[in-house]
């Protein structure tokens, strides 16, 4: 018997059908300019991830494995990943994409400062978590 159960096809087939339906809808409802823009966005995102983001994360993981004690690694990685995700979501607001100089109600807050505060809090919590884990490991040893 194979390693994968046969019932998994009950999930794969509807998933592939949904992807095909979405691709058909995208292909038939968008102009060629919009399709080109969508393709550039999707391919650009994949290339950005594979050529920049993934190697940076691999390097940071290698560095963490070489420099941090084992109990501190998980909290530091979680804090870094959470900070990166928050920064990625907040980046368009921080940079003011889509803003209009005449519309003062669009992006009315200081998103850069807010992002900085959120990242500092996340990193402080992860540092405290790491310190507690290291201390517990020393106490139990």
Protein Blocks (a to p, Z undefined) as FASTA:
>chain_A
ZZbdfklmmmmmmmmmmmmmmmmmmmmmpcfklmmmmmmmmmmmmmmmmmmmmmmmmmmm
mmmmmmpcfklmmmmmmmmmmmmmmmmmmmmmmnopoiafklmkgopbcfklmmmmmmmm
mmmmmmmmmmmmmmmmmmmZZ
